[in-house]
Amino acid sequence: MHKRLLIIGGGFSGQAVARAARDSGLETLATTRGPTGPGQLAFAQAGAALPGFTHLLMTAPPGEVGDPFLAAHGQALPGGLVWAGYLSTTGVYGDRGGGWVDEATPPAPGQPRSARRLAAEEQWRAAAAGRFALDLFRVAGIYGPGRSAFDDLRAGHARRTHKPGHAFGRIHVEDIARAVLAAMDRPPEGARVLHLNDDEPAESAVVVEHAAELLGVAPPPLVEYATAAPGMSEMARSFWAENRRVSSAATKAALGIAWRYPSYREGLAAILRAGG
């Protein structure tokens, strides 16, 4: 089968998947709501173009009315699709008091934005049922070149907030791209939940300290969460209010991969070597 991939949304993750897909020889277009350039398609034209694509990846977040692609172009499905992927969030699991969740754990979102993500997942489940394979990628904190603790340290914005036991996973954007391409090669029967989350949950302060050490600069001072919280945004406080550890063992087994960057240490080292 000749694969053609349409990526909805050209943000950080969408661009990384597009680069990896093209590097592998896959014909790929990504949508934009602005002026189009090479390799891009206007979002408004995505529905009409859908019959020419076999694979679709949705990276854009839901709005108040739900998934933006389904709202605008859902009537065009399935087009020529055999597979679709949806980038969701591990936030759908809510607060687990530091406990572990895996791909079979029932979601229990505690934040409105996570509830919207879960609702969008359900929209895609309904749209795909009996028509094409669907992978729901629940993604942890995304980092990569141009979007890491290095950038915050260089800009003087880095913070080292201390909340004992508050550890979470991350995923390098290149591992997102690898997992998406692997999932396309091993599509599920029906719908499947996959976790894009590295192997070592870590406290934020530890990651910032390690990044500072790699840069050869002094880390910012350690600040207790109770002291820092009053000056945080509502979104930042909502992040610190939830604590969970996410396993991706079943995902790696299903896709036949290991993470290129199994922890923040390998990921940060690679970014620095590349000049990021």
N, C-alpha and C positions, 0 to 999 in steps of 0.2 A: 504494500500500500504506500502510495506517495503521500507523505504527511505534509500538511500545511498548518502552521500554528498562528492563531490570532490571540494576542495578549491585550486584554482590556485594562488600560492604565499603564503609563510609561514612567512610573515613579522609580524609586531606588531598586526595589525587588524586580519590577517588570523589566527594567533595563538590563539587569544582570541575567535574567532568564533569556531575554532576547539575544544578548551577546553569546551566551553559551549555546543557544539553539542554532544560531547562525554559524558559529564555529564548528558545530557538528554537521553542518550541511543542510540544516532544516530551513525550509522557506518560512519566513516569519515576518509578521507585521504587528505593530503595536499601535493602539489607538491614542489619539490626543484630542483635546478640546480646543487647542490652539491651532496655529498655522501648521500644516503638514510638511514634513521633510522626507528624506530618503528613509524607507523602512517604516513609514507611519501611515496611518489611515485615520480620517476624521471619525470621531466617535459617532456622529450622526449617521455615518454610512455603514456602521458595523452590521446592522441587521440585514441590509441589502447584500452585503459582501459575504455573509455567513455561509451560504451554500458552497462557496469555494474553499472552505476550511474544514479540516478533519479534526482539529484539536483546538481547544479554547482554554485560556487561563484567565481567570478573573482576579485582578489584584486591587481594584478600587474598593474603598470602604463603602458600607451601606449608609444611606441617609435616613431621614425620618420616614420616608415612604418605602424603605426597603432597598433591595439591591438595584443599583442604577442601570445595569445592563438589562436585567429582566423587566424593569419598569419601562425602559425605552424600546427594547428589541425582543422581549420574550416571545412575541408572536411569531418570530422568525425561526425559533427552535423547532426541530433539531437541525434544520439545514442539512449540511453534510457531516455533522459531528459524529464521531465515534467515542470521543472522550472530552471531558471538561474537568478543570481543576479550579478550586476556589481557595484563595488564601484567607484564612480566618485567623483566630488568635487563641492561644492557650488561656486567655482571660475568660473563656466560656466556662472554665472549671471553678471560677470564684475562689474564695479563700478556703484553704484546706489546713490552716494552722501549721504550715510547714510540712504536711504529709505529702506522700507521693500520689500521682495520678498516672494512669496509662491510657492507651488508646481505647480501652473498653470502659473507662470510668464515665458514668453519666454526667453530663455537664450541669452546672448550677451557677449561672452567672450572677455576680453580685453588683455589677456596675451597669448603668444604662447602655453604654457603648458596647459592652460585652453581650448584653441581651440582644442588641441589634445585630451583632455578628451571628449569634445563634439563630436568630430569626431568618437571616439571609441564608445560612446553611440549609435551613428547612425549606426555604424557597427553591434552592438549587436541587435538593433531594426530590421535591415534587416535580420540578421541571425535567429532571433526568430519568425519572422512574420508567423503566421499560423502553427507554429510547436511546440512551448512551451511558457509558461508564462515567462515574463521578468520583473524584478524589477531593476530600475535604482536608486541606492542610491547616492544622492548628499550629500557628507560628509563635515562637518565643520572641524575646527582644532581639531585634535585627541590628547588626553592625557590619562594618566593612570599610574599605578605603573611603575617606571623606566623611565617615560617620562612625566615629569611635571615641574612646576616652582620650586618645591623642589630640583630637581636634578641640575638645573641651579644655584640656590642659594648656595647649598652645594659645587658646583664646582667653585664658584666665577665667573660664566659667566652671571648671571642674569643682565638684564638691565631694567630700568624703564623709557621708552620713553614716552613722553607726546605729544599727538596730539589730542587736544580737539575734542570730537565728533566721534573719530575713534573707534567704538566699533564693536565687532564681536562675533559670537557664537563659542562654542566648543562642543565636545561630548566625554564623557568618553568611553573608549574602551569596557567596559562591556555593555554599552547601545547599542553600535554597534552590539555586539553579540546578545543581546536580540532582537533587531529589525530584524536582519536577520532571526533568528529562527521563530519569529512571522510572518514574511512575507512568509516564506515557508509554514506555517500552513494556511495562508489566501492568496493564490496566486491570482493574478489579471486575468481578461480576457484580454489577449493581453499584452501590456506593461504599466507600471506604474512608475511614478516619486515619490520618497520618499525622505524626508529630514531627515538626521541624524544630528541634531543641537539642542542644549539645549534651554531652555526657556528664558535665560537672556543674551543678548549680553552685553559684558563688555569691557572696555578699558584694554589694556594689562598692563598698569602701575598699575591699580587697583588690578588685579589678582596677580601680583608679590608682591604688598604690603601686600595683605591678606595672601599669602603663607609665607612671612617673619614673619608676626605676629603669625601664627600658629607654626612656628618653634622657635619662641622666639629670632629672630635675627633682627638686624637693616636692613631695606630695602636699596637697592642701591639708590644712589642719583637720583632725578628726572632730566631728561635731555630733553630739548625741541627737537622735531623732526628735526627742521631746523638745529640744532647744530649737531645732531647725523647722519643725512642722508649722509653727505659726506664720512663717514667712513663705511657705510653699503655696503654689497654685492648687486649686481644687483637684486638677488632674494628677498632680504629683502626689498629693495626699491620698488619692484613691489608689495609686500604685502601691504606696507603702502600707495601705490597709489590708492588702491581700498577700498571702504567703503560701506558696505551693512549690513542690518539686515535680518535674515532669519527666517521665521516662519515654524514650523513643526506641526502645529495644525492638518492639514488634514492627515498627516502621522500617528500621534498618534491615530486619530479616525479610520483610515483604518485598523490599526494593533491591535486596542484594548489594547493599552499600555499607560502607563505614564513613563516618564524617571525616572530611579532610582536616577539619579543625575541631577536634573533640572537646576542647575547652578554650576559654578565653586566652590562655597562654599561647597556644599555637596560632590562634587567629590574630592576636596582636603582633606577634613576632613576624608573621607573614606581611601584615600591613606595613610594618616599619621597614622591612626589607624592600618592599616595593616603593618606598618613599612616601607612604601615606601617614 
